[in-house]
């Protein structure tokens, strides 16, 4: 988990703890408190993911054992093969989850680095200070939709991408990839499609 990716994710969680209506004025101390709450939330999420992986592995182990027992009965070879395929597919999904969650110790170490805290502070402050402009410019490329109609998590992912592109001089392709990664983790299918479409239009506007 790269530092910039981590700071984006912590920024996203932090934004979810802040109201995005009305005049927002938060000092650095308040943002730091929000950051700590976001970090606790992300750590707890990682712990839950590990618990889920443990439970899934136990289920797969039991299914494999059941398949072995059935193999000696009238249970067909085709059924046993299907059970094994399902088990292997589940194991693959579990390993993918573990590959992300095992960055957990790095998360704890990295979160104490000043550059990450400063980056999160800067991203949140930039969004709060420029919320009307950011939302207005995103609205311009919504193609028949309004930003306020999107779920909060999708709005914040787009806002962070806007900050990356327009405030932090992040390469457009990188900003879009990072936003899509956040959408894959935190949004639903409809939200991911919407975010992809808006980012493509934002990218075309920026290139022009």
C-alpha positions in Angstrom: 0.0 0.0 0.0 1.8 3.1 -1.2 1.7 6.2 0.9 -0.3 8.3 -1.6 -2.9 5.5 -2.0 -3.1 5.2 1.8 -3.6 9.0 2.2 -6.3 9.0 -0.4 -8.2 6.2 1.3 -7.8 7.9 4.7 -8.9 11.2 3.1 -12.0 9.5 1.7 -12.9 8.0 5.1 -12.2 11.3 6.8 -14.5 13.2 4.4 -17.3 10.8 5.3 -17.1 12.0 8.9 -17.6 15.6 7.8 -20.9 17.2 6.8 -20.7 18.5 3.2 -23.4 21.1 3.6 -23.3 24.6 4.8 -20.2 26.7 5.6 -17.4 24.3 6.7 -14.6 25.7 8.9 -12.3 23.1 10.4 -8.9 23.9 11.9 -5.9 21.6 11.7 -6.5 20.2 15.2 -10.1 19.2 14.2 -8.9 17.6 11.0 -6.3 15.7 13.0 -9.1 14.3 15.2 -11.0 13.3 12.2 -7.9 11.6 10.8 -7.5 9.6 13.9 -11.1 8.4 13.7 -10.6 7.5 10.0 -7.5 5.5 10.9 -9.4 3.6 13.6 -12.1 2.9 11.1 -9.7 1.6 8.5 -7.8 -0.5 11.1 -11.1 -2.1 12.2 -12.0 -2.7 8.6 -8.8 -4.6 8.1 -9.4 -6.7 11.2 -12.9 -7.5 10.0 -11.5 -8.6 6.6 -9.0 -10.9 8.4 -11.8 -12.4 10.4 -13.9 -12.9 7.3 -11.0 -14.6 5.6 -10.5 -16.9 8.5 -14.2 -17.9 8.4 -14.1 -18.4 4.7 -11.0 -20.7 4.9 -12.8 -22.8 7.6 -15.8 -23.1 5.3 -13.6 -24.1 2.3 -11.8 -26.7 4.4 -15.1 -28.2 5.5 -16.4 -28.3 1.9 -13.2 -30.1 0.8 -13.6 -32.6 3.6 -17.2 -33.2 2.6 -16.2 -33.7 -1.0 -13.7 -36.4 0.1 -16.3 -38.2 2.1 -18.8 -38.1 -0.8 -16.2 -39.4 -3.2 -16.5 -42.8 -1.6 -20.3 -43.0 -1.9 -22.6 -42.8 -4.9 -21.8 -39.1 -5.3 -20.7 -38.6 -9.0 -17.2 -37.6 -10.0 -18.7 -34.6 -11.8 -20.3 -33.3 -8.6 -17.0 -33.8 -6.7 -15.2 -31.9 -9.4 -17.7 -29.0 -9.3 -17.3 -28.8 -5.5 -13.5 -28.7 -5.9 -13.8 -25.9 -8.5 -16.0 -23.9 -6.2 -13.5 -24.4 -3.3 -10.6 -23.4 -5.4 -12.4 -20.3 -6.7 -13.2 -19.3 -3.1 -9.6 -19.9 -2.0 -8.4 -17.6 -4.8 -10.8 -14.9 -3.6 -9.6 -15.3 -0.1 -6.0 -15.0 -1.1 -6.7 -11.8 -3.0 -8.3 -10.4 0.1 -5.4 -11.4 2.2 -2.9 -9.9 -0.2 -4.5 -6.5 0.6 -5.2 -7.0 4.2 -1.7 -8.3 5.0 -0.5 -4.7 4.4 -2.1 -4.1 7.8 1.2 -3.7 9.7 2.5 -1.3 7.0 -0.7 0.7 7.4 -0.1 1.2 11.1 3.5 2.2 10.6 2.8 4.5 7.6 -0.1 6.2 9.3 2.4 7.8 11.8 4.4 9.4 9.1 4.1 13.1 8.9 3.9 13.2 5.1 0.7 11.1 5.1 -0.9 13.2 7.9 0.0 16.4 6.1 -1.2 15.0 2.7 -4.6 14.1 4.2 -4.8 17.4 5.9 -4.1 19.2 2.7 -6.6 17.2 0.7 -9.4 17.7 3.2 -8.6 21.4 3.6 -8.6 21.9 -0.1 -12.0 20.3 -0.6 -13.5 22.2 2.3 -12.1 25.5 1.1 -13.2 25.0 -2.5 -16.2 22.8 -2.2 -18.6 25.0 -4.2 -16.2 25.4 -7.1 -15.2 21.7 -7.1 -18.9 20.6 -7.0 -19.8 23.1 -9.7 -17.1 22.0 -12.1 -17.8 18.3 -11.6 -21.5 19.1 -12.2 -20.6 20.5 -15.6 -19.5 17.1 -16.8 -22.2 15.0 -15.1 -24.1 14.6 -18.4 -27.7 15.0 -17.2 -27.0 14.1 -13.5 -26.3 16.3 -10.6 -23.5 15.6 -8.1 -25.8 16.0 -5.1 -27.9 13.1 -6.4 -25.0 10.7 -6.0 -24.3 8.8 -2.8 -21.9 10.6 -0.5 -19.1 8.1 -1.0 -19.2 8.6 -4.8 -19.2 12.4 -4.4 -16.2 12.3 -2.2 -14.3 10.0 -4.5 -14.9 12.4 -7.4 -13.9 15.4 -5.2 -10.6 13.7 -4.3 -9.9 13.0 -8.0 -10.6 16.6 -8.8 -8.1 17.7 -6.1 -5.5 15.3 -7.4 -5.9 16.6 -11.0 -6.3 20.4 -10.3 -4.5 21.0 -7.0 -1.8 18.4 -6.7 -0.7 18.1 -10.3 -1.2 14.3 -10.2 -1.0 12.8 -13.7 -4.6 12.4 -14.9 -4.2 8.7 -15.6 -2.9 8.1 -12.0 -5.7 10.2 -10.5 -8.3 8.3 -12.4 -6.8 4.9 -11.6 -6.7 5.8 -7.9 -10.3 7.0 -7.9 -11.4 3.7 -9.7 -9.5 1.7 -7.0 -11.4 3.5 -4.3 -14.7 3.0 -6.1 -14.0 -0.7 -6.5 -13.5 -0.9 -2.7 -16.2 1.4 -1.4 -18.9 1.9 -4.1 -21.4 -0.3 -5.8 -21.7 -1.3 -9.4 -23.8 1.6 -10.4 -21.5 4.0 -8.5 -18.4 2.6 -10.2 -19.9 3.1 -13.7 -20.9 6.6 -12.9 -17.5 7.5 -11.5 -15.8 6.0 -14.5 -17.9 8.1 -16.9 -17.4 11.3 -15.0 -13.7 10.8 -14.7 -13.4 10.2 -18.5 -15.2 13.5 -19.1 -13.1 15.3 -16.5 -10.0 13.9 -18.3 -11.1 15.2 -21.7 -11.9 18.7 -20.2 -8.5 18.8 -18.5 -6.6 17.7 -21.7 -8.3 20.5 -23.7 
